[in-house]
């Protein structure tokens, strides 16, 4: 029986780790613990991501904005 994959906390963490490594690839270090608890820091990181030359990073930043709008996931 096939059941649809439901997104859970593990998926959110994997997305954040992927974001962290994309940011490192363009020279920005990200503190994942702080990213998950400090909204101002998350906003700052997302601004860097959205303004980067990396299309993958901009896409991941836009996806994280979706996570950011849900307070239970921040």
C-alpha positions as CSV (number, residue, x, y, z in Angstrom):
1,X,0.0,0.0,0.0
2,X,1.4,3.4,-1.0
3,X,0.9,6.2,1.4
4,X,1.8,9.8,0.6
5,X,4.9,11.1,2.3
6,X,3.9,13.6,5.0
7,X,6.3,16.3,5.8
8,X,7.6,16.2,9.3
9,X,10.2,17.7,11.6
10,X,13.0,15.6,10.1
11,X,12.2,17.0,6.6
12,X,12.4,20.5,8.0
13,X,15.8,19.9,9.6
14,X,17.1,18.4,6.3
15,X,15.8,21.5,4.4
16,X,17.6,23.7,6.9
17,X,20.9,21.7,6.6
18,X,20.6,21.9,2.8
19,X,20.1,25.7,3.2
20,X,23.1,26.0,5.5
21,X,25.4,24.2,3.0
22,X,24.2,26.3,0.1
23,X,24.9,29.4,2.1
24,X,28.4,28.1,3.0
25,X,29.0,27.6,-0.7
26,X,28.6,31.3,-1.3
27,X,30.7,32.2,1.8
28,X,28.0,32.8,4.5
29,X,28.2,30.7,7.6
30,X,24.8,29.8,9.2
31,X,24.2,28.8,12.8
32,X,21.4,26.3,12.5
33,X,20.4,26.4,16.2
34,X,20.1,30.2,16.1
35,X,18.4,30.0,12.7
36,X,15.6,27.9,14.3
37,X,15.0,30.2,17.3
38,X,15.9,33.7,16.2
39,X,13.4,35.2,13.8
40,X,15.6,38.3,13.1
41,X,18.6,36.1,12.3
42,X,16.4,33.9,10.0
43,X,15.3,37.1,8.2
44,X,18.9,38.2,7.8
45,X,20.0,34.9,6.4
46,X,17.0,34.8,4.0
47,X,17.8,38.3,2.8
48,X,21.4,37.1,2.0
49,X,20.0,34.0,0.2
50,X,17.5,35.9,-1.8
51,X,20.1,38.4,-2.9
52,X,22.7,35.8,-3.9
53,X,23.8,34.9,-7.4
54,X,23.0,31.2,-6.7
55,X,19.7,30.2,-8.2
56,X,19.5,27.1,-6.0
57,X,20.1,29.2,-2.9
58,X,17.4,31.7,-3.9
59,X,14.9,28.9,-4.5
60,X,15.7,27.3,-1.1
61,X,15.3,30.7,0.5
62,X,11.9,31.1,-1.0
63,X,11.0,27.6,0.3
64,X,12.2,28.5,3.8
65,X,10.0,31.6,3.7
66,X,7.1,29.2,3.5
67,X,8.5,27.5,6.7
68,X,9.0,30.9,8.3
69,X,5.3,31.8,7.9
70,X,4.3,28.9,10.1
71,X,5.3,29.7,13.7
72,X,5.2,26.1,14.8
73,X,8.2,25.4,12.5
74,X,10.4,28.3,13.5
